[in-house]
Amino acid sequence: MLGLASGAPASAARRPVPPVRSEAARPVQGLGTGLTAFYFTNGSLAGAPALQRLDQVIDFQWGAGAPAAGLPADNFSVRWEGLLAAPATGRYRFVASTSDEVRLWVNGKKVLDTWDGKKNNTLDPNVSLAAGEKTTIRLEYNDGGGEAGIQLQWVPPGQAAQVIPMGNLYPLGSPTTPDPAGSRPAPVAKAVAPKPAAPKAAAATPAAAKPAAPKAVAKTAPVKAAKPAPAPVAAAKPKTDEKAAAKAAAAKAKAAAATPPAPLAPGVYTLNVRATGAALEVPDEGRYASRILTPAAKAKAPQWKIEPAGEGFYRISVQGSSKVLEVLGSSTSNGAPMSLWTYYSGNNQIWRIEEVGDGYYKLIAKHSRKALSVKDSTDAAEGGSVEQRRYSGKESQQWKLTAVAPAEAPPVAAALSLPGVGDNQMSVYPNPSNGVVQMSYQLREEKPLGWVLYNQRGIAVRVSDYRKQAAGAHHQSLDFTDLPAGDYNLNLTVGIVTTKLPLMIRRSSAEASPAQAAK
């Protein structure tokens, strides 16, 4: 039995305490092992996870492959949960580098959310964290299809963005659980990191460090790792040449990528998908109308009019109609269907058309940056419908554009040159017209708007959608050729302000409208 010597002062019992309270013996942070990950075989985190594992860092580039065996390559989701420890007190900004949908919570606060196509512009990605404390973190990820990958970064105070290190991430547990006592292994990790510029110093280290820590030195500077170092100087030159050649090739590729593609000539085209050669058709002009013709179809390929919409984008309209190809409901989700609707300058109605080689093009919607794609059909006779999906280079996303005739220049410039009326500078051209007109207007800020066409009895004969539009100059092609000749009033309502313009439809006796011809 151990005890104090007889007559020793009580203070002697406290003398061994200072070493126990030393900095080296305190629980420290930086010994994290990663986050608990739950993988699901669907895009909504529904049901029981198909896989649970520990992911050391969130830095994945799965590409077109599956994240693990037993999981699909497309339409999967992941939830990472655990704890986060900051190395220093301050404000940290969080960044999720991905083209997919994510949600992120730190310390119970939602800081990122692009789920279901949401715009991540209302949340504050900055969180105040304290050194020596652990806080909860949860990241949710949804891959809808195509190339998949995600990288979770933070921006520590006074530093650049970086992947959150494993040492700062902990699996599910209590925030009050301390790390094991003792020094963190950071110095060992740094010593292990190879530095090709100092092979001699690594070889000299064992002799100098042998009395202090022979085992640690053996790990940080193994003898075998130092053997390849003494390579002839002449042998190093080809590597330098290879690096220079690789750098030159990368610079050349970067310059080529920076070169803007040649603009597509406006005109009338047929659109055939590369996978089967089938043509994009319009069976009627209702919602959900666009689909793909079967390859065996005998019908003549439908024609589409492609016109510039500004800033390198195009609108794709049905030849002889004012309706354009659009993504239904401005959805940004994979699998969203196409529809046909009157052009109103919506970002879901304009497309970037880029050549991909061999005379084929990809068509990318401006609002979602996703490609016009043919949905696979189980019935080959159906031909398949069209939808938007993240571009992955598949032949079902590449289109042959065959010119049929040059497009007629629309009277947009003439409409824009007219003096505008009202707060939004509304103008209509031509007026009188045969029923096809261009309406132009200006928006000083983003606002919802819509228009109504009234006949002389005050009855609304045409009504548009009431949708939000961005600030700037706008124009819409309006087709009233099915209305009888006469005098009308066109009302444009922007927010709560309405501007009214008289609109005259005039036709010769040989140009009777369908309504008149039916009488």
C-alpha positions in Angstrom: 0.0 0.0 0.0 1.4 3.3 -1.0 1.2 6.4 1.2 2.9 9.6 2.4 5.9 9.6 4.8 5.0 10.4 8.4 5.3 14.1 9.1 5.3 15.2 5.4 3.4 18.5 4.7 0.0 18.1 3.0 1.2 20.3 0.1 3.6 17.5 -0.9 0.6 15.5 -2.0 -0.2 18.1 -4.7 3.3 18.3 -6.2 2.7 15.6 -8.9 -0.5 17.4 -10.2 1.1 19.9 -12.6 2.4 17.3 -15.0 -1.2 15.8 -15.1 -2.6 19.2 -16.1 0.0 19.8 -18.7 -1.0 20.8 -22.2 0.1 17.5 -23.6 -2.3 15.6 -21.4 -5.5 17.6 -22.1 -8.1 16.2 -24.5 -7.5 17.8 -27.8 -9.3 18.1 -31.2 -8.1 17.2 -34.6 -8.4 13.4 -34.2 -11.6 13.0 -36.2 -12.1 10.0 -38.4 -14.9 11.3 -40.7 -18.7 11.4 -40.9 -21.3 8.6 -40.7 -22.7 8.2 -44.3 -26.0 6.6 -45.3 -26.5 5.8 -49.0 -30.0 5.3 -50.5 -31.0 3.8 -53.8 -33.4 6.7 -54.6 -33.1 10.4 -55.0 -35.2 11.3 -51.9 -33.4 9.7 -49.0 -36.5 7.5 -48.6 -36.7 4.2 -46.8 -33.9 2.3 -45.2 -30.3 3.0 -46.4 -28.7 0.5 -48.7 -25.3 1.2 -47.2 -23.9 2.7 -44.0 -20.2 3.5 -43.7 -17.6 6.0 -42.4 -16.5 8.6 -45.0 -13.3 10.3 -44.0 -13.8 13.4 -46.1 -16.6 14.6 -48.4 -14.5 14.8 -51.6 -16.0 12.4 -54.3 -15.9 12.4 -58.1 -18.0 9.3 -59.0 -18.5 10.5 -62.6 -20.8 8.1 -64.4 -20.1 5.3 -62.0 -21.9 4.1 -58.8 -20.6 5.3 -55.4 -20.4 1.7 -54.1 -21.4 -1.8 -55.0 -25.1 -2.4 -54.8 -25.9 1.3 -55.5 -27.1 2.8 -58.8 -25.0 5.1 -60.9 -27.9 7.5 -61.2 -30.7 8.6 -59.0 -29.2 7.9 -55.6 -28.9 10.1 -52.5 -26.6 10.3 -49.5 -26.9 11.7 -45.9 -23.7 12.5 -44.0 -24.1 13.1 -40.2 -21.8 13.7 -37.3 -19.8 16.4 -35.6 -17.6 19.2 -36.7 -14.7 20.8 -34.8 -13.1 24.1 -35.7 -9.3 24.6 -35.3 -9.8 28.3 -34.4 -12.5 30.5 -33.2 -14.2 32.7 -35.9 -16.6 32.8 -38.8 -16.5 29.9 -41.3 -18.1 30.0 -44.7 -19.4 26.7 -46.1 -19.3 25.7 -49.8 -20.7 22.6 -51.5 -19.0 22.1 -54.9 -21.4 20.1 -57.0 -23.8 20.3 -59.9 -26.3 18.2 -58.0 -28.8 19.1 -55.2 -27.6 19.5 -51.6 -28.8 20.6 -48.2 -26.4 21.5 -45.4 -27.0 22.1 -41.6 -24.3 23.3 -39.2 -25.2 23.5 -35.5 -28.8 23.1 -36.4 -28.8 26.0 -38.9 -29.5 25.4 -42.5 -26.8 27.2 -44.5 -27.1 25.7 -48.0 -30.2 24.4 -49.9 -30.5 23.8 -53.6 -32.9 20.8 -53.2 -35.8 20.6 -55.7 -34.1 23.3 -57.9 -34.2 26.0 -55.2 -32.0 29.0 -55.7 -29.5 29.1 -52.9 -29.6 32.9 -52.4 -31.6 33.4 -49.2 -29.4 31.5 -46.7 -26.3 32.7 -44.9 -23.5 30.2 -45.5 -21.4 31.7 -42.7 -21.4 30.1 -39.2 -19.5 31.2 -36.0 -17.6 28.3 -34.5 -15.5 28.1 -31.4 -12.2 26.3 -31.0 -12.3 23.4 -28.6 -16.0 22.7 -29.2 -17.8 20.2 -31.4 -21.0 21.0 -33.2 -23.5 19.0 -35.2 -23.3 18.8 -39.1 -25.6 17.2 -41.6 -25.2 17.1 -45.4 -27.8 15.7 -47.8 -27.0 15.0 -51.4 -29.1 13.9 -54.4 -27.8 12.8 -57.7 -30.4 12.9 -60.4 -28.3 11.5 -63.2 -25.2 12.0 -65.3 -21.9 12.9 -63.8 -22.0 12.7 -60.0 -19.7 14.2 -57.4 -19.5 16.5 -54.4 -16.9 18.3 -52.4 -17.6 19.9 -49.0 -15.4 22.9 -48.3 -15.1 25.6 -45.7 -13.4 28.9 -45.7 -11.6 29.4 -42.3 -11.0 32.9 -41.0 -8.2 34.5 -43.1 -7.7 31.4 -45.3 -8.8 30.2 -48.7 -11.5 27.6 -49.4 -10.4 24.0 -48.7 -11.9 20.6 -48.2 -12.8 20.1 -44.6 -10.1 17.8 -43.3 -10.8 14.4 -41.8 -9.4 15.5 -38.4 -12.2 18.0 -38.0 -15.0 15.6 -38.8 -16.4 13.0 -36.3 -19.0 10.3 -36.7 -22.4 10.4 -35.0 -22.0 10.9 -31.2 -22.2 13.4 -28.4 -20.7 16.9 -28.9 -19.4 16.7 -25.3 -17.3 13.6 -25.9 -13.6 14.8 -25.8 -10.9 13.4 -28.0 -8.5 11.0 -26.4 -5.9 12.6 -24.1 -2.4 13.2 -25.6 -0.9 15.1 -28.5 -2.6 15.1 -31.9 -0.8 13.2 -34.6 -0.3 16.2 -36.8 3.5 16.3 -36.7 3.7 12.7 -37.7 1.4 13.2 -40.6 3.5 16.1 -41.8 6.7 14.1 -41.5 5.1 11.2 -43.5 4.1 13.5 -46.4 6.7 13.0 -49.2 8.8 15.9 -50.4 10.8 15.0 -53.4 13.0 18.1 -53.1 14.7 16.9 -49.9 15.8 13.2 -50.2 19.2 13.9 -48.6 17.6 15.5 -45.5 15.3 12.6 -45.1 18.3 10.2 -45.2 20.2 12.2 -42.6 17.2 12.3 -40.2 17.7 8.8 -38.6 21.2 9.5 -37.3 20.1 12.8 -35.7 16.8 11.6 -34.3 17.8 8.0 -33.3 18.4 8.8 -29.5 15.1 10.6 -29.1 12.5 8.5 -31.1 13.8 5.7 -33.1 10.4 4.2 -34.0 8.9 7.5 -35.1 11.9 8.2 -37.3 11.6 4.8 -38.9 8.0 5.6 -39.9 8.7 9.1 -41.2 11.8 8.3 -43.2 12.0 4.7 -44.2 15.2 3.5 -45.7 13.5 2.0 -48.7 11.8 5.3 -49.6 15.3 7.0 -49.8 16.8 4.5 -52.3 15.2 5.8 -55.5 16.4 9.3 -54.8 20.0 9.2 -56.2 18.8 9.3 -59.9 21.2 10.6 -62.6 20.8 14.3 -63.4 20.4 13.4 -67.1 17.4 11.2 -66.3 15.6 14.1 -64.7 15.5 16.2 -67.9 12.9 14.1 -69.8 10.6 14.6 -66.8 11.1 18.3 -67.0 10.4 18.2 -70.8 7.3 16.1 -70.1 6.0 18.6 -67.6 6.7 21.4 -70.0 4.9 19.6 -72.8 1.9 18.8 -70.5 1.8 22.4 -69.4 1.8 23.6 -73.0 -0.9 21.1 -74.0 -3.0 22.3 -71.0 -2.6 25.9 -72.0 -3.6 25.1 -75.6 -6.7 23.2 -74.4 -7.6 26.1 -72.1 -7.2 28.6 -75.0 -9.4 26.4 -77.2 -12.0 26.1 -74.5 -12.0 29.9 -74.1 -12.6 30.4 -77.8 -16.4 31.0 -78.2 -18.1 28.5 -80.5 -19.3 29.7 -83.9 -22.9 31.0 -83.6 -25.5 28.9 -85.3 -27.1 30.5 -88.3 -30.8 31.4 -87.8 -33.1 29.3 -89.9 -35.5 26.4 -90.1 -34.1 23.0 -89.1 -35.1 19.4 -88.5 -33.8 18.0 -85.2 -32.8 14.3 -85.2 -31.4 12.6 -82.1 -28.1 10.8 -82.6 -29.0 7.6 -80.8 -31.7 6.5 -83.3 -31.9 9.2 -86.0 -35.5 9.9 -85.0 -36.9 13.4 -85.4 -38.3 15.7 -82.7 -42.0 16.1 -83.6 -45.1 18.0 -82.4 -48.2 15.9 -82.5 -50.3 18.9 -81.3 -49.7 22.2 -79.6 -50.9 21.3 -76.1 -48.9 21.0 -72.9 -46.6 18.0 -72.7 -46.8 17.8 -76.5 -43.2 17.4 -77.6 -42.0 13.9 -78.2 -39.7 12.0 -80.4 -40.7 10.3 -83.6 -40.1 6.6 -84.0 -37.1 5.7 -86.2 -39.5 3.8 -88.5 -41.9 6.6 -88.9 -42.8 7.5 -92.5 -44.0 11.0 -91.7 -42.0 14.0 -92.9 -39.7 15.3 -90.1 -41.3 18.4 -88.4 -39.5 21.7 -88.9 -38.4 24.0 -86.1 -37.5 27.7 -86.4 -34.3 28.6 -84.5 -33.8 32.3 -83.8 -31.3 34.3 -81.6 -32.6 35.3 -78.2 -29.5 37.3 -77.2 -26.4 36.6 -75.2 -25.6 33.5 -77.3 -29.0 31.8 -76.6 -31.7 30.7 -79.0 -35.4 30.1 -79.0 -36.8 27.1 -80.8 -40.3 27.5 -82.1 -42.7 25.4 -84.1 -42.5 26.5 -87.7 -45.6 28.6 -88.5 -46.5 29.1 -84.9 -45.7 31.5 -82.0 -45.2 28.6 -79.6 -41.7 27.6 -78.5 -40.0 24.6 -76.9 -39.8 25.1 -73.1 -39.1 23.2 -69.9 -42.4 22.8 -68.2 -42.9 25.0 -65.2 -39.3 26.2 -65.3 -38.3 23.1 -63.4 -34.6 22.5 -62.8 -35.0 18.8 -61.9 -33.7 15.9 -64.0 -36.5 14.3 -65.9 -38.6 17.4 -66.2 -40.8 17.2 -69.4 -40.9 19.6 -72.3 -43.9 21.6 -73.4 -44.9 24.1 -76.0 -46.0 27.6 -74.9 -46.2 31.2 -76.2 -42.8 32.9 -76.0 -42.5 35.3 -73.0 -38.7 35.6 -72.7 -38.5 33.0 -70.0 -35.1 31.5 -69.3 -36.8 28.1 -69.6 -37.7 29.0 -73.2 -34.2 29.7 -74.5 -31.4 27.3 -75.2 -27.6 27.4 -75.7 -26.8 25.3 -78.8 -23.2 24.0 -78.7 -21.5 21.7 -81.2 -20.1 18.4 -79.7 -18.5 17.1 -82.9 -19.4 15.1 -86.0 -22.0 17.7 -86.8 -24.1 17.1 -83.7 -25.1 19.6 -81.1 -26.2 19.7 -77.4 -29.2 21.9 -76.5 -28.8 23.3 -72.9 -31.7 25.2 -71.2 -30.5 28.5 -69.8 -32.4 28.3 -66.5 -31.3 24.8 -65.5 -28.1 24.2 -67.5 -29.5 20.8 -68.4 -29.7 19.2 -71.8 -32.6 18.3 -74.1 -32.6 14.5 -73.8 -34.6 11.5 -75.2 -36.1 9.5 -72.4 -35.6 5.7 -72.9 -38.8 3.9 -73.8 -39.5 0.2 -73.1 -41.6 0.1 -76.2 -39.5 0.8 -79.3 -42.6 1.6 -81.3 -43.3 4.6 -79.0 -40.1 6.3 -79.9 -39.8 8.0 -76.4 -40.6 11.4 -75.0 -38.2 14.3 -74.4 -37.1 15.7 -71.1 -34.2 17.7 -69.6 -31.3 15.9 -67.9 -27.8 16.8 -66.9 -25.5 16.5 -69.9 -23.3 13.4 -69.8 -22.3 13.0 -73.4 -24.9 10.3 -74.3 -26.1 10.0 -77.9 -29.7 10.5 -76.6 -28.6 14.0 -75.7 -27.0 14.9 -79.1 -28.9 16.3 -82.0 -28.3 16.6 -85.8 -29.6 20.0 -86.9 -30.3 19.9 -90.7 -31.0 23.3 -92.3 -34.2 23.4 -94.3 -34.5 27.2 -95.0 -33.2 30.5 -93.6 -35.5 32.0 -91.1 -37.3 35.2 -91.8 -36.0 38.1 -89.7 -38.7 38.9 -87.1 -39.7 42.6 -86.7 -38.2 42.8 -83.2 -35.8 45.6 -84.1 -38.7 47.7 -85.5 -40.8 47.0 -82.3 -37.9 48.1 -80.1 -37.4 51.3 -82.0 -40.9 52.5 -81.5 -41.6 55.0 -78.7 -42.9 53.1 -75.7 -46.1 53.9 -73.7 -46.4 53.9 -69.9 -44.0 53.1 -67.1 -42.8 50.0 -68.9 -42.3 51.5 -72.3 -44.8 49.1 -74.0 -45.0 49.0 -77.8 -46.6 46.8 -80.4 -45.5 46.2 -84.0 -46.9 46.1 -86.6 -50.2 47.7 -85.8 -52.4 47.2 -87.8 -51.3 43.6 -88.4 -52.6 40.4 -89.8 -52.7 38.9 -86.3 -49.0 38.2 -85.7 -47.3 41.1 -83.6 -44.3 41.8 -81.5 -44.9 43.3 -78.1 -41.9 45.0 -76.4 -41.5 46.4 -72.9 -38.9 47.3 -70.3 -38.5 46.1 -66.7 -36.5 48.2 -64.2 -36.5 45.2 -61.8 -37.6 41.6 -61.6 -41.4 41.5 -61.5 -44.4 39.3 -62.3 -46.4 40.2 -65.4 -49.1 39.1 -67.8 -51.2 40.4 -70.6 -54.9 40.2 -71.6 -56.4 40.9 -75.0 -60.0 42.3 -74.9 -62.4 42.7 -77.8 -64.6 45.8 -78.3 -67.2 44.4 -75.9 -64.7 44.2 -73.1 -64.5 40.4 -73.2 -61.1 38.8 -72.6 -60.4 36.7 -75.7 -56.8 35.8 -74.9 -55.0 35.6 -71.5 -51.3 34.8 -70.8 -49.7 33.2 -67.8 -48.8 35.6 -65.0 -45.1 34.9 -64.4 -42.1 36.6 -63.0 -39.5 38.0 -65.4 -36.0 39.4 -65.0 -35.1 43.1 -65.3 -34.2 44.4 -68.8 -35.6 44.7 -72.3 -38.2 42.0 -73.3 -40.3 41.2 -76.3 -42.9 38.5 -77.0 -44.3 37.1 -80.3 -48.1 37.1 -80.1 -50.1 35.1 -82.6 -53.8 36.2 -82.9 -54.3 34.9 -86.4 -57.2 32.7 -85.3 -59.2 35.8 -84.2 -61.5 37.7 -86.5 -60.4 41.0 -87.9 -61.4 44.0 -85.8 -60.3 46.4 -83.0 -58.9 45.1 -79.7 -57.2 46.4 -76.6 -54.0 44.7 -75.3 -53.4 45.2 -71.6 -50.0 44.6 -70.1 -50.0 44.3 -66.3 -46.6 44.5 -64.5 -46.9 44.1 -60.8 -50.0 46.3 -60.1 -49.4 48.7 -63.0 -51.4 48.1 -66.2 -50.7 49.7 -69.6 -53.3 49.6 -72.4 -52.7 49.8 -76.2 -55.2 49.5 -79.0 -54.5 46.7 -81.4 -56.0 46.5 -84.9 -56.2 43.2 -86.8 -56.8 43.7 -90.6 -57.0 41.1 -93.3 -57.9 41.1 -97.0 -60.8 39.0 -98.1 -58.4 36.3 -99.1 -56.9 36.1 -95.6 -59.9 35.0 -93.6 -59.1 33.7 -90.1 -59.9 30.1 -89.2 -62.8 31.4 -87.1 -64.2 33.3 -90.1 -63.6 30.5 -92.5 -65.5 28.1 -90.3 -68.7 30.3 -90.5 
